[in-house]
Amino acid sequence: MQNEIRPWGNYTVLDECQMHKVKRIEVLPKQRLSYQYHNYRSETWVITEGIATVTLDGIVNDYPKGSIVNIPLKAKHRVQNNQETPLIFIEIQQGTYFDEDDIIRIEDDYNRIKY
């Protein structure tokens, strides 16, 4: 399994094939991912630990353990962990391309926006 460390936490690729990719994502306390969208994939998130604060096309909602969040293709989204314990969720990507260069960052706390 591929494990990647990021400034906000880490992810592990659990499964990957031509039409989907599955990741286990851990967001450290008080951290968040970039506000972003994807041109080639949609995502479904299953929250397994903690509370996910999700921004989806500008609307912010909290999703507790057991919740499912659907991120449509090209929808602007972000997940953040406002809690004192790690946030863990399973991300199921569906589409035609799953490489990390299909992350189009709009805002990023870690200065990873490319122009």
N, CA, C and O atoms as a MOPAC input file, in Angstrom:
PM7 MOZYME 1SCF
protein

 N      0.83600 1    -1.19100 1     0.00000 1
 C      0.00000 1     0.00000 1     0.00000 1
 C      0.87700 1     1.24900 1     0.00000 1
 O      1.89900 1     1.31300 1     0.68300 1
 N      0.45600 1     2.22600 1    -0.77300 1
 C      1.18200 1     3.48700 1    -0.89800 1
 C      0.73900 1     4.44300 1     0.19000 1
 O     -0.44500 1     4.76700 1     0.28200 1
 N      1.68700 1     4.91000 1     1.03200 1
 C      1.37900 1     5.87500 1     2.08700 1
 C      2.08200 1     7.18800 1     1.75500 1
 O      3.27500 1     7.20000 1     1.45100 1
 N      1.34200 1     8.28700 1     1.81500 1
 C      1.87500 1     9.60900 1     1.49700 1
 C      1.67500 1    10.54100 1     2.68300 1
 O      0.57200 1    10.64200 1     3.21800 1
 N      2.73200 1    11.21700 1     3.09100 1
 C      2.66800 1    12.21300 1     4.15400 1
 C      2.40700 1    13.57100 1     3.51100 1
 O      3.03400 1    13.92200 1     2.51100 1
 N      1.48800 1    14.32500 1     4.08200 1
 C      1.16200 1    15.67300 1     3.62700 1
 C      1.24200 1    16.62300 1     4.82300 1
 O      1.25700 1    16.15900 1     5.96400 1
 N      1.29400 1    17.94600 1     4.59500 1
 C      1.38500 1    18.86500 1     5.73500 1
 C      0.17800 1    18.80300 1     6.66900 1
 O      0.29600 1    19.13200 1     7.85000 1
 N     -0.98000 1    18.38600 1     6.15400 1
 C     -2.21700 1    18.31400 1     6.93600 1
 C     -2.44800 1    16.94900 1     7.57000 1
 O     -3.36100 1    16.80700 1     8.38400 1
 N     -1.64400 1    15.93100 1     7.22000 1
 C     -1.84500 1    14.56500 1     7.71700 1
 C     -1.23700 1    13.56500 1     6.76900 1
 O     -0.07400 1    13.69800 1     6.38700 1
 N     -2.02100 1    12.53900 1     6.37200 1
 C     -1.49800 1    11.52500 1     5.46000 1
 C     -2.63400 1    10.77200 1     4.78700 1
 O     -3.78800 1    10.85200 1     5.20800 1
 N     -2.28900 1    10.04000 1     3.73300 1
 C     -3.25200 1     9.14100 1     3.11800 1
 C     -2.55200 1     7.86200 1     2.67600 1
 O     -1.35100 1     7.84100 1     2.40500 1
 N     -3.34800 1     6.79700 1     2.61500 1
 C     -2.88500 1     5.49800 1     2.15200 1
 C     -3.81000 1     5.04400 1     1.03600 1
 O     -5.03000 1     5.04800 1     1.20100 1
 N     -3.24300 1     4.65600 1    -0.09300 1
 C     -4.03800 1     4.10400 1    -1.18900 1
 C     -4.34700 1     2.65000 1    -0.85100 1
 O     -3.44100 1     1.83200 1    -0.69000 1
 N     -5.63600 1     2.33800 1    -0.74600 1
 C     -6.07600 1     0.98900 1    -0.38700 1
 C     -6.35300 1     0.12100 1    -1.60800 1
 O     -6.15000 1    -1.09300 1    -1.56800 1
 N     -6.81900 1     0.74200 1    -2.69800 1
 C     -7.17000 1     0.00300 1    -3.90800 1
 C     -7.12900 1     0.96500 1    -5.08300 1
 O     -7.44300 1     2.14700 1    -4.93700 1
 N     -6.74200 1     0.46200 1    -6.24300 1
 C     -6.68700 1     1.29600 1    -7.43700 1
 C     -6.83400 1     0.42800 1    -8.67600 1
 O     -6.19800 1    -0.61900 1    -8.79400 1
 N     -7.68100 1     0.87300 1    -9.59600 1
 C     -7.82000 1     0.21200 1   -10.89100 1
 C     -8.16300 1     1.27500 1   -11.92800 1
 O     -8.07800 1     2.46600 1   -11.63300 1
 N     -8.53900 1     0.88100 1   -13.10400 1
 C     -8.78000 1     1.83100 1   -14.19000 1
 C     -9.93200 1     2.79000 1   -13.91000 1
 O     -9.88900 1     3.93400 1   -14.36300 1
 N    -10.96800 1     2.36000 1   -13.17400 1
 C    -12.16900 1     3.17900 1   -12.98900 1
 C    -12.36100 1     3.72800 1   -11.57800 1
 O    -13.29400 1     4.49800 1   -11.34900 1
 N    -11.49700 1     3.35200 1   -10.61800 1
 C    -11.62700 1     3.90900 1    -9.27300 1
 C    -10.31300 1     3.85600 1    -8.50000 1
 O     -9.37700 1     3.14300 1    -8.86200 1
 N    -10.28100 1     4.63400 1    -7.42900 1
 C     -9.16600 1     4.62200 1    -6.48700 1
 C     -9.77100 1     4.80400 1    -5.10200 1
 O    -10.69700 1     5.59700 1    -4.93100 1
 N     -9.25500 1     4.07600 1    -4.10800 1
 C     -9.76500 1     4.16000 1    -2.74000 1
 C     -8.61200 1     4.53200 1    -1.81500 1
 O     -7.55100 1     3.90800 1    -1.83800 1
 N     -8.84300 1     5.56300 1    -0.99800 1
 C     -7.83200 1     6.03200 1    -0.05300 1
 C     -8.39000 1     6.06700 1     1.36300 1
 O     -9.58300 1     6.28500 1     1.57500 1
 N     -7.50200 1     5.84700 1     2.32500 1
 C     -7.78300 1     6.13200 1     3.73200 1
 C     -7.05200 1     7.43400 1     4.03300 1
 O     -5.83200 1     7.50800 1     3.88400 1
 N     -7.78400 1     8.46000 1     4.45700 1
 C     -7.21500 1     9.79000 1     4.67500 1
 C     -7.33100 1    10.15200 1     6.15000 1
 O     -8.39100 1    10.00800 1     6.75900 1
 N     -6.22200 1    10.62600 1     6.71300 1
 C     -6.20100 1    11.09400 1     8.10000 1
 C     -5.80700 1    12.56500 1     8.11000 1
 O     -4.74900 1    12.94100 1     7.60500 1
 N     -6.67400 1    13.39500 1     8.69500 1
 C     -6.42800 1    14.82800 1     8.81600 1
 C     -6.11900 1    15.11700 1    10.28200 1
 O     -6.92200 1    14.82100 1    11.16700 1
 N     -4.95900 1    15.69400 1    10.52500 1
 C     -4.53300 1    15.99300 1    11.88600 1
 C     -5.43500 1    17.05500 1    12.52200 1
 O     -6.09700 1    17.80800 1    11.80900 1
 N     -5.46400 1    17.11900 1    13.85900 1
 C     -6.27600 1    18.12900 1    14.54300 1
 C     -5.91900 1    19.54700 1    14.08200 1
 O     -4.74900 1    19.89500 1    13.92300 1
 N     -6.97200 1    20.35500 1    13.87300 1
 C     -6.84700 1    21.77300 1    13.49800 1
 C     -6.19500 1    21.98900 1    12.13100 1
 O     -5.64400 1    23.06100 1    11.87700 1
 N     -6.24800 1    20.98700 1    11.24500 1
 C     -5.67100 1    21.10400 1     9.90500 1
 C     -6.77700 1    20.98000 1     8.85400 1
 O     -7.88400 1    20.53000 1     9.14800 1
 N     -6.45100 1    21.39300 1     7.61600 1
 C     -7.41000 1    21.27100 1     6.52600 1
 C     -6.67200 1    21.10500 1     5.20100 1
 O     -5.52000 1    21.51400 1     5.05300 1
 N     -7.36500 1    20.49700 1     4.24700 1
 C     -6.84300 1    20.33400 1     2.90800 1
 C     -7.11900 1    21.60400 1     2.11100 1
 O     -7.83700 1    22.49000 1     2.57600 1
 N     -6.55600 1    21.69200 1     0.92300 1
 C     -6.78900 1    22.86200 1     0.07500 1
 C     -8.24000 1    22.88500 1    -0.40600 1
 O     -8.90800 1    21.85300 1    -0.46700 1
 N     -8.70700 1    24.08400 1    -0.74400 1
 C     -9.99800 1    24.24700 1    -1.41600 1
 C     -9.70100 1    23.97900 1    -2.88300 1
 O     -8.89300 1    24.68100 1    -3.49000 1
 N    -10.34800 1    22.96700 1    -3.45800 1
 C     -9.91700 1    22.42300 1    -4.73900 1
 C    -11.07400 1    21.83100 1    -5.52900 1
 O    -12.20000 1    21.73400 1    -5.04200 1
 N    -10.76800 1    21.43900 1    -6.76100 1
 C    -11.71800 1    20.66600 1    -7.57000 1
 C    -10.93300 1    19.74300 1    -8.49200 1
 O     -9.71200 1    19.84700 1    -8.61000 1
 N    -11.65900 1    18.83500 1    -9.14500 1
 C    -11.03600 1    17.84500 1   -10.03700 1
 C    -11.77900 1    17.83700 1   -11.37300 1
 O    -13.00700 1    17.91500 1   -11.40900 1
 N    -11.03800 1    17.74300 1   -12.45000 1
 C    -11.63100 1    17.68600 1   -13.79300 1
 C    -12.02100 1    16.28300 1   -14.23800 1
 O    -12.83000 1    16.13200 1   -15.15300 1
 N    -11.45600 1    15.24600 1   -13.60200 1
 C    -11.63000 1    13.89300 1   -14.13400 1
 C    -12.21400 1    12.89600 1   -13.14200 1
 O    -12.35200 1    11.71700 1   -13.46800 1
 N    -12.55400 1    13.33500 1   -11.96000 1
 C    -13.07600 1    12.38600 1   -10.97300 1
 C    -14.07100 1    13.03400 1   -10.02200 1
 O    -13.97600 1    14.21800 1    -9.70000 1
 N    -15.02100 1    12.22800 1    -9.58400 1
 C    -15.89200 1    12.58700 1    -8.46700 1
 C    -15.38200 1    11.81300 1    -7.25300 1
 O    -14.56200 1    10.90500 1    -7.39100 1
 N    -15.86700 1    12.17400 1    -6.06800 1
 C    -15.42000 1    11.50200 1    -4.85500 1
 C    -16.60700 1    11.25600 1    -3.93100 1
 O    -17.56700 1    12.02500 1    -3.90100 1
 N    -16.51300 1    10.17000 1    -3.18600 1
 C    -17.44200 1     9.87400 1    -2.09900 1
 C    -16.59900 1     9.66000 1    -0.85600 1
 O    -15.65200 1     8.87300 1    -0.86400 1
 N    -16.94800 1    10.36600 1     0.21200 1
 C    -16.21400 1    10.24400 1     1.47300 1
 C    -17.10200 1     9.57800 1     2.50500 1
 O    -18.26500 1     9.94700 1     2.66800 1
 N    -16.54700 1     8.59000 1     3.20600 1
 C    -17.22500 1     7.93400 1     4.32600 1
 C    -16.43400 1     8.29300 1     5.58200 1
 O    -15.27600 1     7.90200 1     5.72900 1
 N    -17.06300 1     9.03400 1     6.47600 1
 C    -16.38300 1     9.49200 1     7.69100 1
 C    -16.35600 1     8.32900 1     8.68600 1
 O    -17.40200 1     7.80100 1     9.06200 1
 N    -15.14100 1     7.93500 1     9.10900 1
 C    -15.00800 1     6.78200 1    10.01300 1
 C    -14.57200 1     7.16400 1    11.42400 1
 O    -14.79700 1     6.39900 1    12.36200 1
 N    -13.94600 1     8.34000 1    11.59300 1
 C    -13.54500 1     8.82200 1    12.92000 1
 C    -13.60500 1    10.33800 1    12.92300 1
 O    -13.15000 1    10.97900 1    11.97600 1
 N    -14.15400 1    10.90900 1    13.96100 1
 C    -14.16200 1    12.35700 1    14.11200 1
 C    -15.32800 1    13.04300 1    13.42000 1
 O    -16.32400 1    12.41200 1    13.06700 1
 N    -15.18200 1    14.34800 1    13.23600 1
 C    -16.19600 1    15.18300 1    12.58300 1
 C    -15.51600 1    15.93400 1    11.44300 1
 O    -14.55500 1    16.66900 1    11.66900 1
 N    -16.00900 1    15.75300 1    10.22900 1
 C    -15.46800 1    16.44500 1     9.06100 1
 C    -16.24600 1    17.73600 1     8.84800 1
 O    -17.47200 1    17.71500 1     8.73700 1
 N    -15.54600 1    18.84200 1     8.79200 1
 C    -16.15900 1    20.11000 1     8.40000 1
 C    -15.86800 1    20.26600 1     6.91700 1
 O    -14.71900 1    20.46200 1     6.51900 1
 N    -16.91300 1    20.17900 1     6.10100 1
 C    -16.76700 1    20.13300 1     4.65000 1
 C    -17.33200 1    21.39600 1     4.02700 1
 O    -18.45800 1    21.79800 1     4.32100 1
 N    -16.53500 1    22.02000 1     3.15700 1
 C    -16.99700 1    23.11300 1     2.31800 1
 C    -17.22400 1    22.53600 1     0.92800 1
 O    -16.30400 1    21.99500 1     0.31600 1
 N    -18.44900 1    22.65100 1     0.43400 1
 C    -18.80200 1    22.13000 1    -0.88400 1
 C    -19.47600 1    23.25300 1    -1.66200 1
 O    -20.59500 1    23.66000 1    -1.34800 1
 N    -18.77800 1    23.74700 1    -2.68300 1
 C    -19.24300 1    24.89500 1    -3.47300 1
 C    -19.68000 1    26.06000 1    -2.58000 1
 O    -20.72900 1    26.66800 1    -2.79500 1
 N    -18.85200 1    26.35500 1    -1.57500 1
 C    -19.07500 1    27.51500 1    -0.71900 1
 C    -19.97700 1    27.29100 1     0.47700 1
 O    -20.10400 1    28.18300 1     1.31600 1
 N    -20.60900 1    26.13000 1     0.58700 1
 C    -21.51000 1    25.83000 1     1.70900 1
 C    -20.78600 1    24.91600 1     2.69400 1
 O    -20.23600 1    23.88800 1     2.29800 1
 N    -20.78300 1    25.28800 1     3.98100 1
 C    -20.05400 1    24.55600 1     5.01900 1
 C    -21.02900 1    23.75400 1     5.87200 1
 O    -22.02600 1    24.28700 1     6.35800 1
 N    -20.73100 1    22.46200 1     6.05000 1
 C    -21.52200 1    21.58500 1     6.91700 1
 C    -20.59500 1    20.65400 1     7.68100 1
 O    -19.50500 1    20.32800 1     7.21000 1
 N    -21.02900 1    20.22600 1     8.85900 1
 C    -20.30500 1    19.22900 1     9.64400 1
 C    -20.90300 1    17.85100 1     9.38800 1
 O    -22.11900 1    17.69300 1     9.28800 1
 N    -20.01700 1    16.85000 1     9.28300 1
 C    -20.41900 1    15.46600 1     9.04600 1
 C    -19.76900 1    14.58000 1    10.09500 1
 O    -18.54900 1    14.41600 1    10.08500 1
 N    -20.56300 1    13.99600 1    11.01300 1
 C    -19.99400 1    13.13200 1    12.04500 1
 C    -19.68000 1    11.72500 1    11.51600 1
 O    -20.01400 1    11.37700 1    10.38400 1
 N    -19.04400 1    10.95300 1    12.35000 1
 C    -18.72400 1     9.55700 1    12.06000 1
 C    -19.95400 1     8.84500 1    11.50300 1
 O    -21.04900 1     8.97500 1    12.05100 1
 N    -19.77800 1     8.09700 1    10.42300 1
 C    -20.87700 1     7.37800 1     9.78400 1
 C    -21.52000 1     8.12100 1     8.62800 1
 O    -22.31300 1     7.54200 1     7.88500 1
 N    -21.19000 1     9.39700 1     8.46700 1
 C    -21.77100 1    10.19500 1     7.38300 1
 C    -21.10200 1     9.88200 1     6.04900 1
 O    -19.96100 1     9.42300 1     5.99200 1
 N    -21.84500 1    10.14500 1     4.98400 1
 C    -21.35000 1    10.00000 1     3.62000 1
 C    -21.47200 1    11.34800 1     2.92700 1
 O    -22.52000 1    11.99200 1     2.97800 1
 N    -20.38300 1    11.77000 1     2.27500 1
 C    -20.34300 1    13.04900 1     1.57300 1
 C    -20.05100 1    12.76300 1     0.09800 1
 O    -19.07000 1    12.09200 1    -0.22100 1
 N    -20.89500 1    13.26500 1    -0.79400 1
 C    -20.68700 1    13.08800 1    -2.22900 1
 C    -20.14600 1    14.37900 1    -2.83000 1
 O    -20.73600 1    15.44800 1    -2.67000 1
 N    -19.02200 1    14.26800 1    -3.51900 1
 C    -18.36200 1    15.40800 1    -4.15700 1
 C    -18.47100 1    15.20800 1    -5.67200 1
 O    -17.73600 1    14.39500 1    -6.23200 1
 N    -19.37400 1    15.93300 1    -6.34600 1
 C    -19.52300 1    15.76400 1    -7.79800 1
 C    -18.28600 1    16.23300 1    -8.57000 1
 O    -17.48500 1    17.01400 1    -8.05700 1
 N    -18.14400 1    15.76200 1    -9.77400 1
 C    -17.09400 1    16.19100 1   -10.68200 1
 C    -17.09100 1    17.71600 1   -10.77700 1
 O    -18.14500 1    18.32500 1   -10.96500 1
 N    -15.93000 1    18.32900 1   -10.65100 1
 C    -15.69400 1    19.77300 1   -10.76100 1
 C    -16.27500 1    20.60000 1    -9.62000 1
 O    -16.20200 1    21.82800 1    -9.66700 1
 N    -16.84800 1    19.97300 1    -8.60100 1
 C    -17.35000 1    20.72400 1    -7.44300 1
 C    -16.16500 1    21.19700 1    -6.59700 1
 O    -15.23400 1    20.43300 1    -6.33900 1
 N    -16.20500 1    22.44300 1    -6.17500 1
 C    -15.16500 1    22.98400 1    -5.30600 1
 C    -15.39600 1    22.44500 1    -3.90000 1
 O    -16.51000 1    22.50000 1    -3.37700 1
 N    -14.33000 1    21.92300 1    -3.29300 1
 C    -14.50200 1    21.28100 1    -1.99100 1
 C    -13.24300 1    21.38600 1    -1.13100 1
 O    -12.13000 1    21.58900 1    -1.61500 1
 N    -13.48700 1    21.23700 1     0.17200 1
 C    -12.42300 1    21.22600 1     1.17000 1
 C    -12.93300 1    20.46200 1     2.37600 1
 O    -14.12200 1    20.50300 1     2.69000 1
 N    -12.02900 1    19.76500 1     3.05000 1
 C    -12.35800 1    19.14200 1     4.32600 1
 C    -11.38100 1    19.66700 1     5.36300 1
 O    -10.19200 1    19.83400 1     5.09400 1
 N    -11.90800 1    19.92400 1     6.55400 1
 C    -11.04500 1    20.36100 1     7.64000 1
 C    -11.43900 1    19.66300 1     8.92600 1
 O    -12.57000 1    19.20800 1     9.09600 1
 N    -10.46600 1    19.59200 1     9.82900 1
 C    -10.66800 1    18.95700 1    11.12000 1
 C    -10.54300 1    20.02800 1    12.19400 1
 O     -9.43800 1    20.47000 1    12.51000 1
 N    -11.66600 1    20.44400 1    12.75300 1
 C    -11.67200 1    21.45400 1    13.80700 1
 C    -11.56600 1    20.84200 1    15.19800 1
 O    -11.60700 1    21.55700 1    16.20000 1
 N    -11.43000 1    19.52200 1    15.26200 1
 C    -11.42400 1    18.81300 1    16.54300 1
 C    -10.00200 1    18.68200 1    17.08900 1
 O     -9.03300 1    19.08000 1    16.44200 1
 N     -9.89700 1    18.11300 1    18.29700 1
 C     -8.60700 1    17.87200 1    18.95900 1
 C     -8.08300 1    16.46800 1    18.70200 1
 O     -6.99600 1    16.12200 1    19.16500 1
 N     -8.84000 1    15.65100 1    17.97100 1
 C     -8.43800 1    14.28600 1    17.64200 1
 C     -8.42100 1    14.13600 1    16.12000 1
 O     -9.07000 1    14.92000 1    15.42700 1
 N     -7.69800 1    13.15000 1    15.58200 1
 C     -7.63500 1    12.99400 1    14.12700 1
 C     -8.99800 1    12.72000 1    13.49100 1
 O     -9.86600 1    12.07700 1    14.08200 1
 N     -9.15500 1    13.22300 1    12.28500 1
 C    -10.30600 1    12.92800 1    11.42800 1
 C     -9.85400 1    11.85900 1    10.44100 1
 O     -8.81300 1    12.00600 1     9.80100 1
 N    -10.62500 1    10.79200 1    10.31500 1
 C    -10.28900 1     9.72800 1     9.36700 1
 C    -11.50100 1     9.46200 1     8.49200 1
 O    -12.62200 1     9.33600 1     8.98500 1
 N    -11.26400 1     9.37700 1     7.18300 1
 C    -12.33600 1     9.01500 1     6.26600 1
 C    -11.79000 1     8.20300 1     5.10600 1
 O    -10.60200 1     8.25300 1     4.78500 1
 N    -12.68900 1     7.45700 1     4.49100 1
 C    -12.37500 1     6.67700 1     3.29600 1
 C    -12.86500 1     7.48100 1     2.10500 1
 O    -14.01600 1     7.91600 1     2.06500 1
 N    -11.98500 1     7.67300 1     1.13900 1
 C    -12.31800 1     8.42500 1    -0.07200 1
 C    -12.36400 1     7.45200 1    -1.25200 1
 O    -11.39100 1     6.75300 1    -1.53700 1
 N    -13.50800 1     7.42300 1    -1.92900 1
 C    -13.67600 1     6.58800 1    -3.11900 1
 C    -13.73800 1     7.52700 1    -4.31700 1
 O    -14.68400 1     8.30000 1    -4.46200 1
 N    -12.73300 1     7.45300 1    -5.16300 1
 C    -12.67600 1     8.27900 1    -6.36500 1
 C    -13.20800 1     7.46200 1    -7.53900 1
 O    -12.84500 1     6.29800 1    -7.70600 1
 N    -14.07000 1     8.07600 1    -8.35000 1
 C    -14.58400 1     7.43200 1    -9.55100 1
 C    -14.41100 1     8.38400 1   -10.71800 1
 O    -14.70600 1     9.57400 1   -10.60300 1
 N    -13.93000 1     7.86200 1   -11.85300 1
 C    -13.72400 1     8.70400 1   -13.01300 1
 C    -12.80000 1     8.05200 1   -14.01200 1
 O    -12.79700 1     6.83300 1   -14.18100 1
 N    -12.00600 1     8.89400 1   -14.68000 1
 C    -11.13300 1     8.38500 1   -15.74000 1
 C     -9.65900 1     8.65300 1   -15.47900 1
 O     -8.80700 1     8.14500 1   -16.20700 1
 N     -9.33500 1     9.45300 1   -14.44100 1
 C     -7.94400 1     9.81100 1   -14.17000 1
 C     -7.81000 1    10.13300 1   -12.69500 1
 O     -8.61300 1    10.89200 1   -12.15400 1
 N     -6.80200 1     9.56500 1   -12.03000 1
 C     -6.71300 1     9.66500 1   -10.57400 1
 C     -5.39400 1    10.21000 1   -10.04500 1
 O     -5.19200 1    10.23000 1    -8.83100 1
 N     -4.49100 1    10.65000 1   -10.91300 1
 C     -3.21600 1    11.16800 1   -10.43800 1
 C     -3.40400 1    12.47000 1    -9.67200 1
 O     -4.41300 1    13.15800 1    -9.82400 1
 N     -2.41500 1    12.79300 1    -8.84700 1
 C     -2.48900 1    13.96800 1    -7.98500 1
 C     -2.46900 1    15.28000 1    -8.77200 1
 O     -2.84400 1    16.31800 1    -8.22900 1
 N     -2.04100 1    15.26000 1   -10.03500 1
 C     -2.03100 1    16.50700 1   -10.81000 1
 C     -3.42500 1    16.91600 1   -11.29000 1
 O     -3.56400 1    17.92900 1   -11.97500 1
 N     -4.46400 1    16.13700 1   -10.94000 1
 C     -5.85400 1    16.54900 1   -11.19000 1
 C     -6.42900 1    17.26400 1    -9.96400 1
 O     -7.64600 1    17.34800 1    -9.80200 1
 N     -5.55500 1    17.77000 1    -9.11400 1
 C     -5.98100 1    18.61000 1    -7.99500 1
 C     -5.74900 1    20.05600 1    -8.41600 1
 O     -4.60600 1    20.49700 1    -8.53600 1
 N     -6.83500 1    20.79200 1    -8.64100 1
 C     -6.73800 1    22.20400 1    -8.99400 1
 C     -7.04600 1    22.99200 1    -7.72400 1
 O     -8.19700 1    23.09200 1    -7.29900 1
 N     -5.99100 1    23.54800 1    -7.12800 1
 C     -6.12600 1    24.24200 1    -5.84900 1
 C     -6.54400 1    25.69300 1    -6.05500 1
 O     -5.95800 1    26.41300 1    -6.86300 1
 N     -7.56700 1    26.10900 1    -5.30900 1
 C     -8.06200 1    27.48400 1    -5.33600 1
 C     -7.47200 1    28.26000 1    -4.16100 1
 O     -7.05600 1    29.40900 1    -4.31300 1
 N     -7.43800 1    27.62200 1    -2.98700 1
 C     -6.83000 1    28.18100 1    -1.76700 1
 C     -6.05600 1    27.06000 1    -1.10500 1
 O     -6.46500 1    25.90000 1    -1.15200 1
 N     -4.91400 1    27.41200 1    -0.47500 1
 C     -4.12000 1    26.38700 1     0.19100 1
 C     -3.32400 1    27.01100 1     1.33100 1
 O     -2.63600 1    28.01200 1     1.13500 1
 N     -3.41600 1    26.42700 1     2.51400 1
 C     -2.70400 1    26.92500 1     3.69200 1
 C     -1.20200 1    26.68700 1     3.59600 1
 O     -0.43700 1    27.27300 1     4.36200 1
 N     -0.77000 1    25.84000 1     2.67200 1
 C      0.63300 1    25.41900 1     2.59700 1
 C      1.32200 1    25.90700 1     1.32900 1
 O      2.36600 1    25.37700 1     0.94900 1
 N      0.74200 1    26.92200 1     0.66400 1
 C      1.32700 1    27.55100 1    -0.52400 1
 C      1.63300 1    26.55800 1    -1.65100 1
 O      2.69600 1    26.62700 1    -2.26900 1
 N      0.70900 1    25.64500 1    -1.91600 1
 C      0.90700 1    24.66900 1    -2.99000 1
 C      0.10500 1    25.01600 1    -4.25300 1
 O     -0.08500 1    24.15000 1    -5.10700 1
 N     -0.35900 1    26.23800 1    -4.38700 1
 C     -1.10300 1    26.64400 1    -5.57500 1
 C     -0.11500 1    26.88400 1    -6.71000 1
 O      0.88300 1    27.58700 1    -6.54700 1
 N     -0.41500 1    26.28300 1    -7.87000 1
 C      0.44300 1    26.45400 1    -9.05100 1
 C     -0.24100 1    27.38900 1   -10.04200 1
 O     -1.45100 1    27.29900 1   -10.25300 1
 N      0.51800 1    28.26800 1   -10.63900 1
 C     -0.02100 1    29.18800 1   -11.64500 1
 C      0.56600 1    28.88500 1   -12.99100 1
 O      0.23600 1    29.55200 1   -13.97200 1

